[in-house]
Amino acid sequence: MKADLPGFITDPNRNGSARYRVRVEGDKNCRITIAVEPDHPNFLDYYQAALAILLELQKDN
């Protein structure tokens, strides 16, 4: 899946496999791991839910 998703990052976990995360701009430490891979049919639902949570947390601070 190739798309421009704000805040979407991929980084390796401790055993080298990919971990997919969402973070808000300006706060590198506030991230949520997405439980499914980008080719999963419901990936965008997971991504949007994670982003909504992060934006809500950012608004509360």
Protein Blocks (a to p, Z undefined) as FASTA:
>chain_A
ZZddehiacdddfkopacdddddehiaklccddfbdfklmklmmmmmmmmmmmmmmmmmZ
Z
